[in-house]
């Protein structure tokens, strides 16, 4: 999504709003006072370690269970059974009828969503062709590879063209080629206006696909926001500098903290330094050029990845939640 498109999506009324939602199973508090908004036409990463509460949230959004407290709104209305047909859900634990033929199963699932048979057949043919699945409609599901079964499940999820699509580990079971094929289809669905909740442990996919994220741990939300904004909030003014110098550059300066320094062949060096006391990158480069002296070939800011942020945030929340001895 372009920055302008993301800005429009962020400014629009949320497609889905989770408001102070709470869910408890006997003595286990699965979701505790969680709130977030999902902009329309965006890919929203719902992240967290195993057991954090993600599945419980998804089950409430799909109305498999109901919140014990709080509220979920769909386009500003309290979530109700009338919204079920506007939501598509691909669960992590797939569920297909193994003995049924692919085409029969897809028609059956489409009819459950209220689609006329002729329309279902037209869309099924479209998706089978699009996902390189042509000629497979008469095969039993049990005769397909795991990856091919995953394609059938994906088609069943998007066939009724839901406004909100929930994908729980959608790349599970796919080889790299088919994972890339499904990724392209997810991006195409977003371009056409579908709003997507994307739950995964693959942080590289989050970095690549998501516009917004919410991170849940121990039943609570510990951070959320646009991906770019979240990453920027974890910036530490740390830069990697590549250059050449006849002698190793020395940064004996109160405004710079050397985190790593490596001498490379042919007088090249790699230097990682953190800027302190509010100084700018220009100050660091000027110091290297004038005092070392060094020739600078490349500079890049080291902004934490979503994976780094995930690990750090979860660890910090664990420390905060730990009982005081």
N, C-alpha and C positions, 0 to 999 in steps of 0.2 A: 504494500500500500504506500502511495506517495505521502509526503508530509502533509500536503493540502487535503488529500482524501482522509487521512487519519484525523486531521483537525476537524473536518466536517463531521466525521463519525463521532468524535469525542463530544462535540457540541450538541449533537442530536439527543432527543429523549432516549433513555436506555430501552433496549428491547426487553431485557430482563433485569430486575432489581431484587436483590436478596437483602432483607431488612432484619437485622438482629435475630437471625434464625438460630434456633436451639433444637437439638435432638438428643434424647437419652434412651438407651436400651438397658432396662433394669438399673444396675449400678454404674453402667458405663456411659459417661457423657461424651457422645461422638462429635457433636457440633455445638459450640458454645459462643453465642452472641456474634455470629458472623454476618458481615454486611459487605456488599460490593455491587457495582453496576456494570452491566455489559452493554457497550455501545452497539447499535445496529451496524451490520455489515463489517464486523471486526472478527478477528480470531483471538479468543480470550483463553490464555493458558491457566488452567486450574492445577496448581502444583502442590506437592507436599510429599513427605516420606510415607512409607507404608503405615497404615493405621492412623493417618493424620485427620481423617474425616472427609476426604474427597468423595469417596463412594457414597457416603451417607448424604452429602449435599446433592450429588447427582440423582440419587433415588428420590429425593424430595422434589427436585426440579421436574423429574419425569412422572411424579405423582404415584410412584410405587409405594412410598410412605408419605406421611404428612408431618410437618414440623410440630414440635411440642410448644414452641413459642416463636414469635416473630412472624414474618410474612414474606411471601415471594410474589412479585408482580410481573405479569407478562404484558408488555405494552401498556403499563399503567393500571391494568386490571388485576385483582387478586387471582392467582393461578387457580384454574378450575378445570373440570373434565373436558370442557369445550376446547381447551388449548392443546389437548393430546395430539390431535391430528396435525398440528402445526409444528410439532417437535419430532425430530428423528434421533434415535439413540443407538449407537454402536457400542455395546458393552465390551469390557476386557475379556470376560468369559463368553465366548461366542455360543450361539444356540441355533443350530439348524437341524432339520429333520433329515437324518442320514439316508433314509430309504427313499425319500422323494426325489424326483427329477428336478434339476435346477430350474427349468422354466416353470413347472407346476408350482414349485415352492415360492418363487418370486411372484407369480400371479396370486397365489393364496395370501401372501403377506401384504401385497398391494391392496387386495380386496378388503383385508382387515382395516386398512387405512381409509376405506371408503371410495377407492378408485374404481371406475367402471372397467370391465374386463378388456374392452378394446383399447382403452387408453393405457392400461397397464401393459398390454402386449406391445404397444408402440414404444413405450418408454423402456421396456425390458430389452427390446431389440436394439434400441439406441445405445444403452449402456453396455450390453454384451459386445457390441462392435467397438465401442470406445475403449473398453478395457481388454482388448485382444482376446475376447472370450467367445468369438463367433463359432457356432457349431457345437457348443458345449451344453446347450439347453436340454438335450435329451439324456444327459448323463445323470446317474444318481450322485447325490452329494458325497456319499461315502467312497465313491470311486475317484474323487478329485484329490489332488495334493492339498496340504494345509494352506498354502498360499492361494490356491484357486478357490478353496472354500472361503477364505477371507474376502476375496473379491465378491463372491456371492453375497456375503453378509453386508459388505459395503454397499452394493447395489440395492439390497433390500432396505437399507437405512436411508438412502437418498432418493429412492424411487418416487415418493410422494411429494418431492420438492419442499421439504420443511423450511420454515422460516428460521428455526433454531435447530442446529445440528450439534449433537453431543458425541464426541469421539473419544473413547477411552482406550489409550494405547493402540491407535489405528494402524501402526506399522508392524505390530507384532506378527511374526510368521512370514513376513515378506522378505524376499531377497532384495539386494540394493536396486535392481532395475525396476521391480514392481513397487517397491517403496517409493521410488522417485515418481513413478506413474501415478500413484495415489496422492502423493504430495502435490503434483501438478493439478489434479482434479480438485483437491481441497482449495487450492489458491483460485482456481477457476470459479468454484462455487462462491467464494468470498467476493470475487469480482462481480458476480451476478447479484450480489446483495444478501447472500445467506450469512447469518450470524453463527459463529462456531465456537463451542466450548471444547477446548483441546486439553485432555488430561494425559500426561506422559511423564516418564522418568528420563527421557532422552532430552537433555538440556540443549543439545545442539539443534534439535528440531524446534524447540521453543524459541531459540535465538533467531532461527531462520524464518519461522512462520508467524509468531504471535505479535499482535499489536499491543495487547494489555496482558497483565498477569495478576494473579492473586496467589499468595503462598500461605498454605495452611499447615500448622503444626500443633499437635496435641489438642486438636479440636478448635483452635483459635486461629484467626487470620493474623499473620505477623507482618505482612506487607502487601501492598497492591499498587497498581498504577500502570501507565503506559510503559512499555519495555524501555524505550529510550530514556524516559524520565527516571525510572528505577535505576538503570545503570549509571546515569549521571549522578544520582544521589550518593553512589558509592565511590565516586572518583577520589583519588588521593594525591593528585598532582604529581603522579609518577610517570617518568618518561624514559624511553630507551633511545640512546643516541649511538649511531654508527659513524665511525670516522677513521681517519689515519693520523698518526702522530709519531715522531721519531722516538719519543719516550712515553711511558704510560701516563695518561692525564691524571693530575692530582687535584682533588676537590677539597682542599683544606679551607672550608668556608662555612660559616655558621648558618647560611641559608640553603645549603644543599646537604642531603643525606645520601651517601652512596650505598645502594642496596646490593649491587652486583657489578663486578668489573672483570672483563675477560680480554686478555691479549690474544689477538689473532695473527695469522701469518702476514708478512709484508707490511708490518707496522700498522695493521688495522686493529681497531679495538671496538668492543661493545660495552656500553656503560648504561647502567640503570640507576637513576637518581630520583629522589623525591625532593620537590621544592618545598621549602619551609618559609614561615614568616610572611606569607603572602607575596613572595617574589614571583616574577613572570618567567616564562620559558626563555624569553630574550635575554634575561639576566644570566641564566645558565649558559646559553650558547656564547654570549659575549665573553664570559669568563673562560670558557674552554678555548676559544679562538685566540684571545689576547694573552692568557697566562700560561697556556700549555706549551707551545701553540698547537692547535689541531685543525685539521680540515674536516668539516662535518659533511657527511654524505646523506644521512637520513635520520629523521626524528619521528617517533610516534608515541602518542600517549597510551599508557597501559591502563585501560579502563576494565574493571573486573567483568568477567563473563557472567551470564545468568547462572552457570554452574557454580562459579565461585561465590556469587551472591546467595544462591540456594544453600550451599554448605555453611557459609558464615552465618546467615540469618537463623538457620535451624539450630546451629550450635549455640548461638547467643540466646535464643529463646529457651533452649534446654537449661542453660545456666541460670537464667532468670526464674525459671519454673522450679528449679531444684530447692527442696526445703532447707532452711537454715539450720545448721547443726546446733 
